[in-house]
Amino acid sequence: MNTFPYDSFNEAVEAAGGYSTWGAPTGTNGTMVFLALIGIAISVFSAVMVTLREDALLNHAADRLAEKYN
């Protein structure tokens, strides 16, 4: 049983008044580029911070083991 009242999804979207997204249908949208750059910057910053934190913790653990066994 098909209860979808339209022949295609496009007809349903047109009947609902269209839909809106962050991106423009053609070309580049400044908001999308800005959000993408912020996301990339946060990801890189987080990766660097995790690496530095883990390095500090591993060095501290290595120092404790060196003191214990030397």
Buried (B, 14 or more C-beta within 10 A) or exposed (E): EEEEEEEEEEEEEEEEEEEEEEEEEEEEBEEEEEEEEEEEEEEEEEEEEEEEEEEEEEEEEEEEEEEEEE
